[in-house]
Amino acid sequence: MDKLTGYVANDPSQVLIDPNVNDGDVWTELATLFTRISVLLILVFLVQILVGLYRYSLRLAAFYDSRGDALVLHGANEISMGKWSDTLSPADIDFGKAPVSPSQHLENLFSKWTEGKKAG
């Protein structure tokens, strides 16, 4: 406890610094850089998954909302349920893959550029 008190009394900014760590070590810096880049790539991947799930949920909600509106209008009028359903719901709901993102466009552009350099 006296050693900690001595550190705090002399220089409080040095309390959490390990004296055995070399500040200029290249391998430590590379490991830190690799860790940061890996975390960033994982976050981008997870955000893309969440955006796709969000788009799918919005399409599905719009579809079921139109079906609910058709049920409400069917109860108020004598028109058949199928007619209201066809009128209110979109003709073609695409639950497929989302459109190509700008990052994918850049990736395709870069791959075509590198292929052009190899060929030429």
MMTF fields as JSON, N, C-alpha, C and O atoms, coordinates in Angstrom:
{
  "mmtfVersion": "1.0.0",
  "mmtfProducer": "UNKNOWN",
  "numBonds": 479,
  "numAtoms": 480,
  "numGroups": 120,
  "numChains": 1,
  "numModels": 1,
  "chainsPerModel": [1],
  "groupsPerChain": [120],
  "chainIdList": ["A"],
  "bondAtomList": [4, 2, 8, 6, 12, 10, 16, 14, 20, 18, 24, 22, 28, 26, 32, 30, 36, 34, 40, 38, 44, 42, 48, 46, 52, 50, 56, 54, 60, 58, 64, 62, 68, 66, 72, 70, 76, 74, 80, 78, 84, 82, 88, 86, 92, 90, 96, 94, 100, 98, 104, 102, 108, 106, 112, 110, 116, 114, 120, 118, 124, 122, 128, 126, 132, 130, 136, 134, 140, 138, 144, 142, 148, 146, 152, 150, 156, 154, 160, 158, 164, 162, 168, 166, 172, 170, 176, 174, 180, 178, 184, 182, 188, 186, 192, 190, 196, 194, 200, 198, 204, 202, 208, 206, 212, 210, 216, 214, 220, 218, 224, 222, 228, 226, 232, 230, 236, 234, 240, 238, 244, 242, 248, 246, 252, 250, 256, 254, 260, 258, 264, 262, 268, 266, 272, 270, 276, 274, 280, 278, 284, 282, 288, 286, 292, 290, 296, 294, 300, 298, 304, 302, 308, 306, 312, 310, 316, 314, 320, 318, 324, 322, 328, 326, 332, 330, 336, 334, 340, 338, 344, 342, 348, 346, 352, 350, 356, 354, 360, 358, 364, 362, 368, 366, 372, 370, 376, 374, 380, 378, 384, 382, 388, 386, 392, 390, 396, 394, 400, 398, 404, 402, 408, 406, 412, 410, 416, 414, 420, 418, 424, 422, 428, 426, 432, 430, 436, 434, 440, 438, 444, 442, 448, 446, 452, 450, 456, 454, 460, 458, 464, 462, 468, 466, 472, 470, 476, 474],
  "bondOrderList": [1, 1, 1, 1, 1, 1, 1, 1, 1, 1, 1, 1, 1, 1, 1, 1, 1, 1, 1, 1, 1, 1, 1, 1, 1, 1, 1, 1, 1, 1, 1, 1, 1, 1, 1, 1, 1, 1, 1, 1, 1, 1, 1, 1, 1, 1, 1, 1, 1, 1, 1, 1, 1, 1, 1, 1, 1, 1, 1, 1, 1, 1, 1, 1, 1, 1, 1, 1, 1, 1, 1, 1, 1, 1, 1, 1, 1, 1, 1, 1, 1, 1, 1, 1, 1, 1, 1, 1, 1, 1, 1, 1, 1, 1, 1, 1, 1, 1, 1, 1, 1, 1, 1, 1, 1, 1, 1, 1, 1, 1, 1, 1, 1, 1, 1, 1, 1, 1, 1],
  "groupList": [{"groupName": "MET", "atomNameList": ["N", "CA", "C", "O"], "elementList": ["N", "C", "C", "O"], "formalChargeList": [0, 0, 0, 0], "bondAtomList": [1, 0, 2, 1, 3, 2], "bondOrderList": [1, 1, 2], "singleLetterCode": "M", "chemCompType": "L-PEPTIDE LINKING"}, {"groupName": "ASP", "atomNameList": ["N", "CA", "C", "O"], "elementList": ["N", "C", "C", "O"], "formalChargeList": [0, 0, 0, 0], "bondAtomList": [1, 0, 2, 1, 3, 2], "bondOrderList": [1, 1, 2], "singleLetterCode": "D", "chemCompType": "L-PEPTIDE LINKING"}, {"groupName": "LYS", "atomNameList": ["N", "CA", "C", "O"], "elementList": ["N", "C", "C", "O"], "formalChargeList": [0, 0, 0, 0], "bondAtomList": [1, 0, 2, 1, 3, 2], "bondOrderList": [1, 1, 2], "singleLetterCode": "K", "chemCompType": "L-PEPTIDE LINKING"}, {"groupName": "LEU", "atomNameList": ["N", "CA", "C", "O"], "elementList": ["N", "C", "C", "O"], "formalChargeList": [0, 0, 0, 0], "bondAtomList": [1, 0, 2, 1, 3, 2], "bondOrderList": [1, 1, 2], "singleLetterCode": "L", "chemCompType": "L-PEPTIDE LINKING"}, {"groupName": "THR", "atomNameList": ["N", "CA", "C", "O"], "elementList": ["N", "C", "C", "O"], "formalChargeList": [0, 0, 0, 0], "bondAtomList": [1, 0, 2, 1, 3, 2], "bondOrderList": [1, 1, 2], "singleLetterCode": "T", "chemCompType": "L-PEPTIDE LINKING"}, {"groupName": "GLY", "atomNameList": ["N", "CA", "C", "O"], "elementList": ["N", "C", "C", "O"], "formalChargeList": [0, 0, 0, 0], "bondAtomList": [1, 0, 2, 1, 3, 2], "bondOrderList": [1, 1, 2], "singleLetterCode": "G", "chemCompType": "PEPTIDE LINKING"}, {"groupName": "TYR", "atomNameList": ["N", "CA", "C", "O"], "elementList": ["N", "C", "C", "O"], "formalChargeList": [0, 0, 0, 0], "bondAtomList": [1, 0, 2, 1, 3, 2], "bondOrderList": [1, 1, 2], "singleLetterCode": "Y", "chemCompType": "L-PEPTIDE LINKING"}, {"groupName": "VAL", "atomNameList": ["N", "CA", "C", "O"], "elementList": ["N", "C", "C", "O"], "formalChargeList": [0, 0, 0, 0], "bondAtomList": [1, 0, 2, 1, 3, 2], "bondOrderList": [1, 1, 2], "singleLetterCode": "V", "chemCompType": "L-PEPTIDE LINKING"}, {"groupName": "ALA", "atomNameList": ["N", "CA", "C", "O"], "elementList": ["N", "C", "C", "O"], "formalChargeList": [0, 0, 0, 0], "bondAtomList": [1, 0, 2, 1, 3, 2], "bondOrderList": [1, 1, 2], "singleLetterCode": "A", "chemCompType": "L-PEPTIDE LINKING"}, {"groupName": "ASN", "atomNameList": ["N", "CA", "C", "O"], "elementList": ["N", "C", "C", "O"], "formalChargeList": [0, 0, 0, 0], "bondAtomList": [1, 0, 2, 1, 3, 2], "bondOrderList": [1, 1, 2], "singleLetterCode": "N", "chemCompType": "L-PEPTIDE LINKING"}, {"groupName": "PRO", "atomNameList": ["N", "CA", "C", "O"], "elementList": ["N", "C", "C", "O"], "formalChargeList": [0, 0, 0, 0], "bondAtomList": [1, 0, 2, 1, 3, 2], "bondOrderList": [1, 1, 2], "singleLetterCode": "P", "chemCompType": "L-PEPTIDE LINKING"}, {"groupName": "SER", "atomNameList": ["N", "CA", "C", "O"], "elementList": ["N", "C", "C", "O"], "formalChargeList": [0, 0, 0, 0], "bondAtomList": [1, 0, 2, 1, 3, 2], "bondOrderList": [1, 1, 2], "singleLetterCode": "S", "chemCompType": "L-PEPTIDE LINKING"}, {"groupName": "GLN", "atomNameList": ["N", "CA", "C", "O"], "elementList": ["N", "C", "C", "O"], "formalChargeList": [0, 0, 0, 0], "bondAtomList": [1, 0, 2, 1, 3, 2], "bondOrderList": [1, 1, 2], "singleLetterCode": "Q", "chemCompType": "L-PEPTIDE LINKING"}, {"groupName": "ILE", "atomNameList": ["N", "CA", "C", "O"], "elementList": ["N", "C", "C", "O"], "formalChargeList": [0, 0, 0, 0], "bondAtomList": [1, 0, 2, 1, 3, 2], "bondOrderList": [1, 1, 2], "singleLetterCode": "I", "chemCompType": "L-PEPTIDE LINKING"}, {"groupName": "TRP", "atomNameList": ["N", "CA", "C", "O"], "elementList": ["N", "C", "C", "O"], "formalChargeList": [0, 0, 0, 0], "bondAtomList": [1, 0, 2, 1, 3, 2], "bondOrderList": [1, 1, 2], "singleLetterCode": "W", "chemCompType": "L-PEPTIDE LINKING"}, {"groupName": "GLU", "atomNameList": ["N", "CA", "C", "O"], "elementList": ["N", "C", "C", "O"], "formalChargeList": [0, 0, 0, 0], "bondAtomList": [1, 0, 2, 1, 3, 2], "bondOrderList": [1, 1, 2], "singleLetterCode": "E", "chemCompType": "L-PEPTIDE LINKING"}, {"groupName": "PHE", "atomNameList": ["N", "CA", "C", "O"], "elementList": ["N", "C", "C", "O"], "formalChargeList": [0, 0, 0, 0], "bondAtomList": [1, 0, 2, 1, 3, 2], "bondOrderList": [1, 1, 2], "singleLetterCode": "F", "chemCompType": "L-PEPTIDE LINKING"}, {"groupName": "ARG", "atomNameList": ["N", "CA", "C", "O"], "elementList": ["N", "C", "C", "O"], "formalChargeList": [0, 0, 0, 0], "bondAtomList": [1, 0, 2, 1, 3, 2], "bondOrderList": [1, 1, 2], "singleLetterCode": "R", "chemCompType": "L-PEPTIDE LINKING"}, {"groupName": "HIS", "atomNameList": ["N", "CA", "C", "O"], "elementList": ["N", "C", "C", "O"], "formalChargeList": [0, 0, 0, 0], "bondAtomList": [1, 0, 2, 1, 3, 2], "bondOrderList": [1, 1, 2], "singleLetterCode": "H", "chemCompType": "L-PEPTIDE LINKING"}],
  "groupTypeList": [0, 1, 2, 3, 4, 5, 6, 7, 8, 9, 1, 10, 11, 12, 7, 3, 13, 1, 10, 9, 7, 9, 1, 5, 1, 7, 14, 4, 15, 3, 8, 4, 3, 16, 4, 17, 13, 11, 7, 3, 3, 13, 3, 7, 16, 3, 7, 12, 13, 3, 7, 5, 3, 6, 17, 6, 11, 3, 17, 3, 8, 8, 16, 6, 1, 11, 17, 5, 1, 8, 3, 7, 3, 18, 5, 8, 9, 15, 13, 11, 0, 5, 2, 14, 11, 1, 4, 3, 11, 10, 8, 1, 13, 1, 16, 5, 2, 8, 10, 7, 11, 10, 11, 12, 18, 3, 15, 9, 3, 16, 11, 2, 14, 4, 15, 5, 2, 2, 8, 5],
  "groupIdList": [1, 2, 3, 4, 5, 6, 7, 8, 9, 10, 11, 12, 13, 14, 15, 16, 17, 18, 19, 20, 21, 22, 23, 24, 25, 26, 27, 28, 29, 30, 31, 32, 33, 34, 35, 36, 37, 38, 39, 40, 41, 42, 43, 44, 45, 46, 47, 48, 49, 50, 51, 52, 53, 54, 55, 56, 57, 58, 59, 60, 61, 62, 63, 64, 65, 66, 67, 68, 69, 70, 71, 72, 73, 74, 75, 76, 77, 78, 79, 80, 81, 82, 83, 84, 85, 86, 87, 88, 89, 90, 91, 92, 93, 94, 95, 96, 97, 98, 99, 100, 101, 102, 103, 104, 105, 106, 107, 108, 109, 110, 111, 112, 113, 114, 115, 116, 117, 118, 119, 120],
  "secStructList": [7, 2, 2, 2, 2, 2, 2, 2, 2, 2, 7, 4, 4, 4, 6, 6, 7, 7, 6, 6, 1, 7, 6, 6, 7, 2, 2, 2, 2, 2, 2, 2, 2, 2, 2, 2, 2, 2, 2, 2, 2, 2, 2, 2, 2, 2, 2, 2, 2, 2, 2, 2, 2, 2, 2, 2, 2, 2, 2, 2, 2, 2, 2, 2, 2, 2, 2, 2, 2, 2, 2, 2, 2, 2, 2, 2, 1, 1, 1, 7, 2, 2, 2, 2, 2, 2, 2, 2, 1, 7, 1, 7, 7, 7, 7, 1, 7, 7, 7, 7, 7, 2, 2, 2, 2, 2, 2, 2, 2, 2, 2, 2, 2, 2, 2, 2, 2, 2, 2, 7],
  "xCoordList": [0.825, 0.0, 0.865, 0.48, 2.029, 2.926, 3.462, 3.674, 3.682, 4.184, 3.154, 3.51, 1.87, 0.806, 0.679, 0.5, 0.766, 0.684, 1.85, 1.688, 3.023, 4.185, 3.998, 4.352, 3.437, 3.163, 2.17, 2.372, 1.111, 0.076, 0.626, 0.305, 1.439, 1.989, 2.976, 3.005, 3.781, 4.793, 4.207, 4.383, 3.51, 2.965, 1.697, 1.778, 0.531, -0.723, -0.999, -1.735, -0.443, -0.711, 0.0, -0.337, 0.958, 1.727, 1.202, 1.817, 0.084, -0.421, -0.81, -0.487, -1.492, -2.002, -1.065, -1.434, 0.113, 1.051, 2.0, 2.635, 2.09, 3.001, 4.416, 4.651, 5.367, 6.729, 7.452, 8.49, 6.948, 7.604, 7.246, 7.857, 6.268, 5.833, 6.714, 6.929, 7.218, 8.039, 7.113, 6.346, 7.178, 6.266, 6.493, 5.538, 7.702, 7.997, 8.02, 8.565, 7.451, 7.487, 6.582, 5.385, 7.149, 6.412, 5.356, 4.254, 5.671, 4.723, 3.494, 2.38, 3.702, 2.56, 1.662, 0.436, 2.287, 1.507, 0.75, -0.409, 1.384, 0.713, -0.443, -1.497, -0.241, -1.312, -2.496, -3.651, -2.202, -3.268, -4.013, -5.241, -3.264, -3.882, -4.739, -5.856, -4.227, -4.98, -6.264, -7.31, -6.185, -7.373, -8.416, -9.605, -7.985, -8.935, -9.609, -10.814, -8.822, -9.387, -10.353, -11.402, -10.011, -10.895, -12.22, -13.28, -12.158, -13.398, -14.245, -15.467, -13.61, -14.345, -15.02, -16.174, -14.321, -14.904, -16.068, -17.071, -15.944, -17.035, -18.247, -19.38, -18.017, -19.134, -19.837, -21.065, -19.079, -19.689, -20.525, -21.634, -19.995, -20.732, -22.035, -23.08, -21.989, -23.197, -24.213, -25.418, -23.742, -24.663, -25.353, -26.54, -24.633, -25.256, -26.342, -27.387, -26.106, -27.13, -28.357, -29.487, -28.138, -29.265, -30.041, -31.266, -29.364, -30.059, -30.923, -32.058, -30.409, -31.2, -32.424, -33.513, -32.241, -33.361, -34.392, -35.596, -33.921, -34.825, -35.643, -36.85, -35.001, -35.729, -36.777, -37.898, -36.401, -37.341, -38.537, -39.68, -38.278, -39.362, -40.292, -41.506, -39.726, -40.572, -41.478, -42.656, -40.942, -41.762, -42.865, -44.008, -42.526, -43.507, -44.588, -45.765, -44.191, -45.162, -46.112, -47.313, -45.582, -46.443, -47.419, -48.578, -46.959, -47.824, -48.972, -50.134, -48.648, -49.695, -50.588, -51.765, -50.041, -50.863, -51.91, -53.054, -51.523, -52.491, -53.562, -54.731, -53.169, -54.16, -55.135, -56.33, -54.612, -55.491, -56.464, -57.633, -55.988, -56.88, -57.964, -59.113, -57.602, -58.588, -59.644, -60.822, -59.25, -60.237, -61.187, -62.388, -60.649, -61.49, -62.482, -63.665, -62.017, -62.902, -63.897, -65.008, -63.505, -64.427, -65.612, -66.74, -65.355, -66.451, -67.403, -68.581, -66.93, -67.77, -68.544, -69.583, -68.078, -68.706, -69.067, -68.697, -69.786, -70.211, -69.23, -69.445, -68.166, -67.188, -66.405, -66.145, -66.039, -65.368, -63.986, -63.336, -63.576, -62.273, -61.135, -60.164, -61.244, -60.193, -59.979, -58.849, -61.064, -60.944, -60.218, -59.351, -60.588, -59.895, -58.424, -57.535, -58.2, -56.83, -55.968, -54.827, -56.519, -55.772, -55.546, -54.513, -56.517, -56.403, -55.37, -54.604, -55.339, -54.495, -53.084, -52.158, -52.923, -51.578, -50.766, -51.321, -49.471, -48.628, -48.71, -48.885, -48.583, -48.717, -47.544, -47.708, -46.381, -45.193, -44.311, -43.61, -44.35, -43.479, -42.235, -42.31, -41.099, -39.843, -39.196, -38.724, -39.174, -38.514, -37.106, -36.499, -36.601, -35.28, -34.165, -34.327, -33.052, -31.857, -32.03, -32.679, -31.434, -31.495, -30.662, -29.8, -30.917, -30.125, -28.64, -28.274, -27.818, -26.37, -25.991, -26.436, -25.167, -24.747, -23.587, -22.93, -23.33, -22.209, -20.858, -19.975, -20.698, -19.426, -19.228, -18.101, -20.312, -20.2, -19.879, -19.149, -20.425, -20.08, -18.584, -17.928, -18.051, -16.629, -15.778, -14.741, -16.228, -15.491, -15.474, -14.435, -16.62, -16.681, -15.813, -15.136, -15.834, -15.018, -13.539, -12.774, -13.13, -11.731, -11.292, -10.185, -12.172, -11.802, -11.679, -10.792, -12.551, -12.434, -11.173, -10.535, -10.819, -9.624, -8.368, -7.458, -8.324, -7.153, -7.078, -5.983, -8.225, -8.227, -7.739, -7.047, -8.099, -7.663, -6.158, -5.506, -5.604, -4.165, -3.394, -2.316, -3.973, -3.315, -3.339, -2.365, -4.448, -4.593, -3.757, -3.229, -3.651, -2.988, -1.596, -0.934],
  "yCoordList": [-1.199, 0.0, 1.257, 2.28, 1.177, 2.34, 2.668, 3.836, 1.629, 1.848, 2.61, 3.527, 2.231, 2.924, 4.36, 5.27, 4.569, 5.924, 6.761, 7.946, 6.145, 6.861, 7.254, 8.365, 6.343, 6.675, 7.827, 8.756, 7.759, 8.796, 10.125, 11.172, 10.096, 11.342, 11.969, 13.191, 11.157, 11.695, 12.107, 13.246, 11.182, 11.461, 10.642, 9.482, 11.214, 10.447, 9.918, 8.941, 10.521, 10.049, 8.741, 8.084, 8.345, 7.126, 5.92, 4.854, 6.058, 4.985, 3.753, 2.635, 3.929, 2.804, 2.354, 1.486, 2.917, 2.557, 1.487, 1.647, 0.402, -0.685, -0.293, 0.003, -0.282, 0.136, -0.879, -0.544, -2.102, -3.124, -3.056, -3.752, -2.229, -2.131, -1.131, -0.01, -1.553, -0.687, 0.133, -0.435, 1.457, 2.325, 2.283, 2.46, 2.057, 2.114, 0.76, 0.646, -0.264, -1.598, -1.671, -1.397, -2.034, -2.088, -3.181, -2.988, -4.315, -5.432, -5.101, -5.511, -4.365, -3.956, -3.004, -3.099, -2.087, -1.142, -1.863, -1.541, -2.822, -3.577, -4.41, -4.505, -5.012, -5.797, -4.904, -5.286, -3.72, -2.776, -2.32, -2.239, -2.027, -1.614, -2.728, -2.479, -3.948, -5.087, -5.306, -5.608, -5.156, -5.318, -4.254, -4.558, -3.027, -1.937, -2.13, -1.925, -2.522, -2.742, -3.924, -3.875, -4.976, -6.144, -5.793, -6.218, -5.024, -4.61, -3.749, -3.888, -2.874, -2.027, -2.857, -2.6, -3.842, -4.694, -5.527, -5.707, -6.023, -6.787, -5.892, -6.317, -4.654, -3.73, -3.416, -3.349, -3.225, -2.961, -4.159, -3.996, -5.353, -6.568, -6.669, -6.981, -6.413, -6.497, -5.421, -5.673, -4.238, -3.166, -3.539, -3.257, -4.17, -4.6, -5.64, -5.623, -6.534, -7.532, -6.839, -7.159, -5.894, -5.197, -4.352, -4.266, -3.734, -2.929, -3.828, -3.47, -4.984, -5.931, -6.422, -6.527, -6.717, -7.157, -6.038, -6.295, -4.812, -3.665, -3.474, -3.243, -3.567, -3.421, -4.521, -4.262, -5.733, -6.844, -6.606, -6.835, -6.15, -5.895, -4.797, -4.881, -3.76, -2.687, -3.185, -2.83, -4.003, -4.554, -5.438, -5.363, -6.272, -7.17, -6.396, -6.754, -5.343, -4.515, -3.814, -3.732, -3.31, -2.662, -3.664, -3.332, -4.877, -5.916, -6.229, -6.252, -6.468, -6.806, -5.611, -5.785, -4.408, -3.218, -3.091, -2.722, -3.394, -3.33, -4.41, -4.174, -5.592, -6.654, -6.254, -6.535, -5.597, -5.128, -4.064, -4.07, -3.158, -2.136, -2.782, -2.34, -3.821, -4.524, -5.176, -5.178, -5.729, -6.328, -5.282, -5.524, -4.123, -3.054, -2.57, -2.4, -2.35, -1.873, -2.946, -2.626, -4.193, -5.277, -5.328, -5.606, -5.061, -5.066, -3.907, -4.023, -2.778, -1.596, -1.603, -0.95, -2.313, -2.296, -3.703, -4.689, -3.777, -5.062, -5.605, -6.683, -4.871, -5.316, -6.487, -6.531, -7.418, -8.626, -8.317, -7.334, -9.194, -9.055, -9.098, -8.352, -9.943, -10.071, -8.79, -8.441, -8.095, -6.852, -5.782, -5.076, -5.672, -4.708, -5.094, -4.242, -6.361, -6.827, -6.521, -6.078, -6.757, -6.458, -4.96, -4.537, -4.163, -2.719, -2.129, -1.249, -2.598, -1.969, -2.538, -1.837, -3.782, -4.358, -4.131, -4.061, -4.017, -3.85, -5.083, -6.202, -4.87, -5.977, -6.942, -8.148, -6.418, -7.271, -6.865, -5.854, -7.65, -7.391, -8.239, -9.463, -7.582, -8.286, -8.474, -7.511, -9.702, -10.004, -10.53, -11.138, -10.301, -10.798, -9.924, -9.197, -10.019, -9.305, -7.797, -7.345, -7.039, -5.578, -5.082, -5.806, -3.855, -3.314, -3.219, -3.26, -3.095, -3.049, -1.755, -0.671, -1.885, -0.723, -0.003, -0.577, 1.239, 1.977, 1.296, 1.35, 0.655, -0.023, -1.194, -1.475, -1.874, -2.96, -2.414, -3.045, -1.242, -0.609, -0.283, -0.505, 0.245, 0.557, -0.706, -0.712, -1.768, -3.032, -3.559, -4.004, -3.51, -3.96, -3.089, -3.598, -1.783, -0.864, -1.153, -1.172, -1.377, -1.669, -2.993, -3.1, -4.006, -5.304, -5.193, -5.814, -4.415, -4.223, -3.442, -3.704, -2.482, -1.695, -2.562, -2.443, -3.439, -4.306, -5.342, -5.693, -5.832, -6.756, -6.066, -6.679, -4.794, -4.024, -3.782, -3.779, -3.577, -3.371, -4.641, -4.598, -5.799, -7.074, -7.385, -7.906, -7.067, -7.372, -6.403, -6.776, -5.148, -4.151, -3.904, -3.081],
  "zCoordList": [0.0, 0.0, 0.0, -0.566, 0.633, 0.668, -0.724, -1.052, -1.546, -2.898, -3.733, -4.472, -3.616, -4.336, -3.856, -4.666, -2.577, -2.033, -2.546, -2.84, -2.652, -3.179, -4.627, -5.021, -5.434, -6.841, -6.956, -7.739, -6.18, -6.253, -5.769, -6.333, -4.747, -4.209, -5.185, -5.33, -5.855, -6.761, -8.111, -8.543, -8.778, -10.111, -10.314, -10.719, -10.042, -10.151, -11.555, -11.695, -12.586, -13.941, -14.243, -15.228, -13.443, -13.672, -12.902, -12.948, -12.197, -11.345, -12.156, -11.755, -13.282, -14.049, -15.176, -15.966, -15.258, -16.317, -15.808, -14.765, -16.55, -16.199, -16.606, -17.778, -15.67, -16.026, -16.908, -17.479, -17.042, -17.842, -19.329, -20.14, -19.695, -21.081, -21.823, -21.361, -22.974, -23.807, -24.705, -25.482, -24.606, -25.353, -26.86, -27.617, -27.317, -28.735, -29.418, -30.516, -28.812, -29.38, -30.617, -30.53, -31.746, -33.007, -32.974, -33.488, -32.384, -32.359, -31.519, -31.845, -30.446, -29.625, -30.399, -30.342, -31.122, -31.927, -33.048, -33.311, -33.705, -34.756, -34.212, -34.84, -33.043, -32.432, -32.072, -32.261, -31.557, -31.211, -32.468, -32.475, -33.525, -34.786, -35.372, -35.825, -35.367, -35.878, -35.082, -35.657, -33.767, -32.917, -33.231, -33.324, -33.391, -33.685, -35.051, -35.192, -36.043, -37.377, -37.36, -38.002, -36.639, -36.551, -35.893, -36.352, -34.824, -34.153, -35.088, -35.122, -35.833, -36.776, -37.867, -38.209, -38.412, -39.441, -38.9, -39.59, -37.704, -37.092, -36.875, -37.099, -36.44, -36.243, -37.564, -37.607, -38.628, -39.941, -40.378, -40.887, -40.178, -40.535, -39.744, -40.316, -38.449, -37.624, -37.992, -37.973, -38.324, -38.735, -40.041, -40.206, -40.979, -42.237, -41.975, -42.626, -41.038, -40.687, -40.108, -40.478, -39.203, -38.585, -39.587, -39.495, -40.53, -41.549, -42.425, -42.742, -42.82, -43.613, -42.854, -43.418, -41.586, -40.762, -40.596, -40.595, -40.458, -40.33, -41.608, -41.54, -42.763, -44.036, -44.204, -44.641, -43.857, -43.953, -43.03, -43.425, -41.807, -40.855, -41.339, -41.153, -41.962, -42.499, -43.615, -43.662, -44.514, -45.599, -45.062, -45.514, -44.102, -43.521, -42.762, -42.816, -42.061, -41.343, -42.307, -42.047, -43.413, -44.407, -45.013, -45.262, -45.248, -45.812, -44.854, -45.259, -43.592, -42.63, -42.303, -41.988, -42.376, -42.177, -43.281, -43.015, -44.508, -45.614, -45.449, -45.754, -44.968, -44.728, -43.621, -43.704, -42.588, -41.51, -41.988, -41.605, -42.82, -43.388, -44.251, -44.242, -44.991, -45.818, -44.946, -45.305, -43.811, -42.893, -42.323, -42.212, -41.964, -41.409, -42.47, -42.175, -43.685, -44.74, -45.188, -45.611, -45.096, -45.464, -44.5, -44.91, -43.234, -42.258, -42.457, -42.117, -43.003, -43.171, -44.476, -44.568, -45.48, -46.797, -47.243, -46.604, -48.335, -48.885, -49.922, -50.475, -50.182, -51.175, -50.588, -49.386, -51.435, -50.947, -50.376, -50.732, -49.485, -48.832, -49.859, -49.732, -50.85, -51.858, -52.638, -52.981, -52.916, -53.673, -52.858, -53.373, -51.562, -50.699, -50.533, -50.538, -50.389, -50.203, -51.423, -51.291, -52.608, -53.831, -54.005, -54.523, -53.571, -53.72, -52.771, -53.163, -51.532, -50.515, -50.406, -49.998, -50.762, -50.616, -51.88, -52.976, -51.731, -52.918, -53.808, -53.325, -55.085, -56.029, -55.922, -56.106, -55.63, -55.612, -54.444, -54.504, -53.393, -52.248, -52.417, -52.524, -52.44, -52.606, -51.243, -50.638, -50.761, -49.501, -49.748, -48.866, -50.921, -51.299, -50.759, -49.779, -51.418, -50.995, -51.191, -52.134, -50.278, -50.345, -51.528, -52.026, -51.978, -53.084, -52.712, -51.537, -53.716, -53.515, -52.802, -53.178, -51.77, -50.998, -51.68, -52.549, -51.299, -51.898, -51.658, -52.513, -50.496, -50.24, -51.204, -51.612, -51.568, -52.538, -53.929, -54.692, -54.257, -55.533, -55.582, -56.599, -54.476, -54.427, -54.541, -55.204, -53.891, -53.967, -55.402, -55.89, -56.072, -57.472, -58.379, -59.272, -58.148, -58.933, -58.729, -59.693, -57.491, -57.191, -57.819, -58.347, -57.758, -58.346, -59.864, -60.451, -60.513, -61.966, -62.319, -63.339, -61.47, -61.701, -61.599, -62.418, -60.583, -60.423, -61.548, -61.987, -62.018, -63.145, -64.419, -65.231, -64.594, -65.747, -65.718, -66.763, -64.516, -64.404, -64.72, -65.312, -64.308, -64.584, -66.068, -66.612, -66.726, -68.162, -69.016, -70.063, -68.542, -69.371, -69.015, -69.646]
}
